[in-house]
Amino acid sequence: MEQERICQTCKHFYQHYIKLARGTYNMCGSGHCVHPRLKFRYNNTKACQHYVLKEN
């Protein structure tokens, strides 16, 4: 099955989280990409030419 090519499904994307008062974490709608340099990205941003599918 073909995955949608967005930042959230890329190996180089690191998700941001918010720590809640109860000590749990909630996923934000953003993160950052580390290839070839650090860049801020939203989860649903169209992937760049460096896209590599994240392995589960």
NORDABEL-V200119 format. One record per residue. N is the residue number from 1. RES is the residue in three letters. NEAR is the number of other ideal C-beta (glycine too) atoms within 10 Angstrom. Layout:
n=N res=RES near=NEAR
n=N res=RES near=NEAR
This chain:
n=1 res=MET near=2
n=2 res=GLU near=5
n=3 res=GLN near=12
n=4 res=GLU near=9
n=5 res=ARG near=12
n=6 res=ILE near=16
n=7 res=CYS near=23
n=8 res=GLN near=19
n=9 res=THR near=15
n=10 res=CYS near=22
n=11 res=LYS near=13
n=12 res=HIS near=18
n=13 res=PHE near=22
n=14 res=TYR near=12
n=15 res=GLN near=14
n=16 res=HIS near=13
n=17 res=TYR near=11
n=18 res=ILE near=9
n=19 res=LYS near=9
n=20 res=LEU near=9
n=21 res=ALA near=5
n=22 res=ARG near=6
n=23 res=GLY near=6
n=24 res=THR near=9
n=25 res=TYR near=11
n=26 res=ASN near=8
n=27 res=MET near=12
n=28 res=CYS near=12
n=29 res=GLY near=10
n=30 res=SER near=15
n=31 res=GLY near=21
n=32 res=HIS near=14
n=33 res=CYS near=21
n=34 res=VAL near=13
n=35 res=HIS near=14
n=36 res=PRO near=9
n=37 res=ARG near=6
n=38 res=LEU near=9
n=39 res=LYS near=15
n=40 res=PHE near=10
n=41 res=ARG near=21
n=42 res=TYR near=12
n=43 res=ASN near=16
n=44 res=ASN near=11
n=45 res=THR near=17
n=46 res=LYS near=10
n=47 res=ALA near=20
n=48 res=CYS near=15
n=49 res=GLN near=4
n=50 res=HIS near=12
n=51 res=TYR near=19
n=52 res=VAL near=12
n=53 res=LEU near=12
n=54 res=LYS near=12
n=55 res=GLU near=5
n=56 res=ASN near=3
